[in-house]
Amino acid sequence: MEDLQNIQSRVMQAISDASDLAELDQVRVSALGKKGEVSLLMRTLGSMSPDERKKFGPRLNTLKDELNKAVLLRREALETELLNTRLASETLDVTLPPLSRPMGSIHPVSQVFAEVTAIFADMGFVTATGPDIETDFYNFTALNFPPKHPARDMHDTFFFEPKEDGTRKLLRTHTSPVQIRTLQAAARQAEKSGSELDPIRIIAPGRTYRCDSDQTHTPMFHQVEGLVIDKTTHMGHLKGCLQDFISAFFERDVSSRFRPHHFPFTEPSAEMDIGYERKGDEILIGQGEQWMEILGCGMVHPEVLRLSGVDPDIYQGFAFGVGIDRLAMLKYGIPDLRDFFACDQRWLQHYGFSPINQPNLATGLS
Ligand code: DAH
């Protein structure tokens, strides 16, 4: 009996002295485990006389129960302690400044697309799109390129393998095919509803492809096409519209001139030049003695209208096409076009734009 008393106080002490869960478990195993002190005593019950067993049995059981209970309580206490230290060490100070995270930037091409779209949207243009993979018909024939016309070669077209019937697809060399798709859709709609052609005022931004590569040419580049068709739009509208566009885009007064040119899909055709001057290494767009070609334009050729099902005796209008990458290089002083598509983080950090400021005419384009 005295031994039991000793065991009880010793183990109880060890339990309350255990400073962590592992230590507590050691104490438990050495007393109550299979080969533990108390378990071994339990085994001696079998060899006792019935009287002794009557005396010791309940006492031993009580001891076991009490030790088990003490272990359980101590374990709970230790676990609570552990949780509290964790909670204390993991508190958040919400008054600390936020961690800075790397933020991506808007690519100059995306920026210029957004700027151009904002300007033309303000003039009532909507955005149209077409596929990058085109047919010869949309890219050339419907735009009034004669079958063996050298302009087809001039475009340095990427062709796909010809199909069995001899036709072959190609990567569009310009965004002008979207003109055709837009005219056709408008003509179909007019025919279906039996009414006049709805006036067309679209821009078509997108990727274009030519087999070409140097400092100012890449095999993939970007253009915006414009198309205005109604009954009265004339060359004066074209000039005013493009003059307004260029000044809005460069965010200053830009002098311009329209020089006669040739495109199969417009008549008359022109190239628009803008004034600039060179100051050292810099090109200052706006005024100045020098002229630089900036875009192609003209009145849509009657044959183009006819081929798309629009009556050129009733409807007329203008079209233009402008290189987006070139606009970006000029406005933001970027010297080499090939860097646009090199995916160099440092270049993007330097020439990219904040994703938070979207270009608009109210608060400024750039
Ligand atoms: N498609 C021409 C090119 O890529 C650009 C162009 C010129 C488009 C005159 C037009 C236009 O719509 O009227 O070189």
Residues whose N, C-alpha, C, O or C-beta is under 5 A from the ligand:
A	BS01	DAH	T173 H174 S176 G226 F263 T266 G296 C297 G298 A319 F320 G321
